[in-house]
Amino acid sequence: MGTLIAEGGRKHVVIMGAGPAGLTAAYELFKHEIPVTILEKDPHQVGGLARTVEHKGYRFDIGGHRFFSKNEEVEALWTEILGDEMLNRGRLSRIYYRGRFFAYPIKAANALWNLGPIEAVRCLASYAWARVHPIKNPRSLEDWVRNQFGWRLFSIFFKTYTEKVWGISTKELSADWAAQRIKSLDLWLVIRSALLPRRKAKTRGEVVTTLIDKFRYPRFGPGQMWERVAEIGRKKGSPVLFGQSIDQVIHEDGAVTSVVVRTPRGEVEEHTGTHFISSIPIRELIARLDPPAPEAVRRAAESLSYRDFISIALMIDRADVFPDNWIYIHDPSVKVGRIQNFKNWSPDMVPDQTKTCLGLEYFCFEGDGLWTSDDAALIALATRELAQLGICSADQVFDGVVPGACRRDSRIPAVTLAEPAPGRPQRHAQVQQPGPLDDDRAARGAEHRDWLRARPVEGECGRRVSRRHQGR
Ligand SMILES: Cc1cc2nc3c(=O)[nH]c(=O)nc-3n(C[C@H](O)[C@H](O)[C@H](O)COP(=O)(O)OP(=O)(O)OC[C@H]3O[C@@H](n4cnc5c(N)ncnc54)[C@H](O)[C@@H]3O)c2cc1C
């Protein structure tokens, strides 16, 4: 086992993971001329979930990534890193439901036209009913959204898509999570923003993220941001060390002393440092601690469940397929959840403007039918569903790819579950837990967080416990 030692008693920071969190920390340290070792398990790619994958000149994200922050410092940091390469983009995204496209954010005329006058009246009546007869103490997402929007709007605009994303019934998702995630959105806000001229938000903090119609995007996709930071590190003598999977995080007397990695050649190396920052998934971090964390902490970390995600890129022999950046597919007749049109995020995402590259996003659980399908079957499924939705014909698809990395690593921490109502069984094995799940899980989450804070890892950054990306 080789040992790589921090030089001459100076500060030396070891960063685990070269995703946005790890590389942002590294970037700040580069500015202060502090030596950094960045350990990344991927064999050659930085950016984590926000990486950009390339196939024969076509570039795609694992899920489209909007760059928008309410925090001006964060926006300024992105400008500092990429300058003119950050494009200002307008948003067009629609909801596809039962053969029709609904504008999102909702536009009154479009919604009325698509719903038809009878369904529109029914939606308003159902909204009025929900306001007059709210479900007291809503426990599930379904109850909470029904109170907020009425049953009919809930079933058109929330139910099918939310169930595709999380793989469980909206009855099993917690009302707390809905309140937190959809808190700044209610029907009046949606109607007001659809009918009245848009009032410019006075501060960035006032902006409702889900309704933003402008955002920034790097010219060559989100991965460009992290590739640039990695390049800065290389020039400063701190290159990302690829293919280094953290195997052990060794700690003593309340501080990490070193990390042990396995290299691509199967060799084991130990990296020492004065400070350690982890951005790897919390479940992995806890599992790799040596000596091990207390059993209760390990159990709490192991109980974090994840929703998996497969992205399938199809190349289409057509210049224009649809004008949106992405479309939400609420339609229950197909499995696809969202379709990205990368060329509409940035024209430079395709090498030939007469062609289009679409990313079809499927949500699944590790080990289920989608997860275990081979690439050819997934590409055939995506091609079939595109044709079924009338987006293009199967013979216009001339190439397809399922980037291995997408299947392996796109794990989204699962949301809080609802306390099961009497007589409502919980369905999915992976999220089956005894007892009142939301309180129980929250308590266990607090347990490993408190233990980590009091102990070994100097900094623990990134996004692990809740998924709040800025897609809708
Ligand atoms: C479909 C989708 C759409 C999204 N859209 C948006 C959006 O529009 N806007 C937005 O702001 N955010 C979005 N996000 C969220 C964004 O991608 C994440 O918040 C961000 O990538 C988190 O960064 P991170 O560095 O904490 O973690 P990660 O991106 O997960 O990076 C962790 C890194 O650690 C490495 N690693 C893991 N285990 C080990 C190990 N044992 N040893 C060494 N290295 C290891 C991984 O390979 C990875 O490179 C989206 C996410 C998804 C899945």
The ligand as a Tripos MOL2 file, in Angstrom:
@<TRIPOS>MOLECULE
LIG
   53    58     1     0     0
SMALL
NO_CHARGES

@<TRIPOS>ATOM
      1 C1        -32.1600   14.5360  -13.5730 C.3       1 LIG1
      2 C2        -31.4980   15.6200  -12.7760 C.ar      1 LIG1
      3 C3        -31.7140   16.9530  -13.1160 C.ar      1 LIG1
      4 C4        -31.1260   17.9760  -12.3690 C.ar      1 LIG1
      5 N1        -31.3490   19.2860  -12.7310 N.ar      1 LIG1
      6 C5        -30.7720   20.2840  -12.0430 C.ar      1 LIG1
      7 C6        -30.9470   21.6610  -12.4410 C.ar      1 LIG1
      8 O1        -31.6540   21.9470  -13.4080 O.2       1 LIG1
      9 N2        -30.3250   22.6280  -11.7180 N.ar      1 LIG1
     10 C7        -29.5550   22.3200  -10.6080 C.ar      1 LIG1
     11 O2        -29.0290   23.2430   -9.9840 O.2       1 LIG1
     12 N3        -29.3630   21.0300  -10.2080 N.ar      1 LIG1
     13 C8        -29.9470   20.0140  -10.8960 C.ar      1 LIG1
     14 N4        -29.7620   18.7110  -10.5010 N.ar      1 LIG1
     15 C9        -29.0280   18.4460   -9.2510 C.3       1 LIG1
     16 C10       -27.5130   18.4600   -9.4410 C.3       1 LIG1
     17 O3        -27.1220   17.5550  -10.4380 O.3       1 LIG1
     18 C11       -26.9070   18.0430   -8.0950 C.3       1 LIG1
     19 O4        -27.3820   18.8890   -7.0830 O.3       1 LIG1
     20 C12       -25.3960   18.1390   -8.0880 C.3       1 LIG1
     21 O5        -24.8310   17.3250   -9.0990 O.3       1 LIG1
     22 C13       -24.8870   17.6700   -6.7060 C.3       1 LIG1
     23 O6        -23.4890   17.8030   -6.6930 O.3       1 LIG1
     24 P1        -22.5960   16.9850   -5.6710 P.3       1 LIG1
     25 O7        -21.1910   17.3120   -5.9920 O.co2     1 LIG1
     26 O8        -23.0960   17.1820   -4.2980 O.co2     1 LIG1
     27 O9        -22.8900   15.4230   -5.9650 O.3       1 LIG1
     28 P2        -22.6670   14.5720   -7.2740 P.3       1 LIG1
     29 O10       -23.0270   15.3390   -8.4970 O.co2     1 LIG1
     30 O11       -23.3810   13.2800   -7.0290 O.co2     1 LIG1
     31 O12       -21.0880   14.3080   -7.2810 O.3       1 LIG1
     32 C14       -20.4870   13.3860   -6.3950 C.3       1 LIG1
     33 C15       -19.1800   12.9140   -7.0160 C.3       1 LIG1
     34 O13       -18.5860   11.9850   -6.1060 O.3       1 LIG1
     35 C16       -18.1130   10.8540   -6.8280 C.3       1 LIG1
     36 N5        -18.1030    9.6920   -5.9180 N.ar      1 LIG1
     37 C17       -19.1610    9.0150   -5.4150 C.ar      1 LIG1
     38 N6        -18.7410    7.9990   -4.6440 N.ar      1 LIG1
     39 C18       -17.3820    8.0320   -4.6490 C.ar      1 LIG1
     40 C19       -16.3570    7.2370   -4.0440 C.ar      1 LIG1
     41 N7        -16.6420    6.1880   -3.2650 N.pl3     1 LIG1
     42 N8        -15.0700    7.5630   -4.2940 N.ar      1 LIG1
     43 C20       -14.7430    8.6320   -5.0680 C.ar      1 LIG1
     44 N9        -15.6740    9.4080   -5.6780 N.ar      1 LIG1
     45 C21       -16.9660    9.1140   -5.4720 C.ar      1 LIG1
     46 C22       -19.1400   10.6980   -7.9590 C.3       1 LIG1
     47 O14       -18.6080    9.9300   -9.0340 O.3       1 LIG1
     48 C23       -19.3850   12.1580   -8.3320 C.3       1 LIG1
     49 O15       -18.4820   12.6270   -9.3050 O.3       1 LIG1
     50 C24       -30.3210   17.6580  -11.2410 C.ar      1 LIG1
     51 C25       -30.0820   16.3110  -10.9130 C.ar      1 LIG1
     52 C26       -30.6540   15.3030  -11.6650 C.ar      1 LIG1
     53 C27       -30.3920   13.8500  -11.3120 C.3       1 LIG1
@<TRIPOS>BOND
     1     1     2 1
     2     2     3 ar
     3     2    52 ar
     4     3     4 ar
     5     4     5 ar
     6     4    50 ar
     7     5     6 ar
     8     6     7 ar
     9     6    13 1
    10     7     8 2
    11     7     9 ar
    12     9    10 ar
    13    10    11 2
    14    10    12 ar
    15    12    13 ar
    16    13    14 ar
    17    14    15 1
    18    14    50 ar
    19    15    16 1
    20    16    17 1
    21    16    18 1
    22    18    19 1
    23    18    20 1
    24    20    21 1
    25    20    22 1
    26    22    23 1
    27    23    24 1
    28    24    25 2
    29    24    26 1
    30    24    27 1
    31    27    28 1
    32    28    29 2
    33    28    30 1
    34    28    31 1
    35    31    32 1
    36    32    33 1
    37    33    34 1
    38    33    48 1
    39    34    35 1
    40    35    36 1
    41    35    46 1
    42    36    37 ar
    43    36    45 ar
    44    37    38 ar
    45    38    39 ar
    46    39    40 ar
    47    39    45 ar
    48    40    41 1
    49    40    42 ar
    50    42    43 ar
    51    43    44 ar
    52    44    45 ar
    53    46    47 1
    54    46    48 1
    55    48    49 1
    56    50    51 ar
    57    51    52 ar
    58    52    53 1
@<TRIPOS>SUBSTRUCTURE
     1 LIG1         1 GROUP 0 **** ****
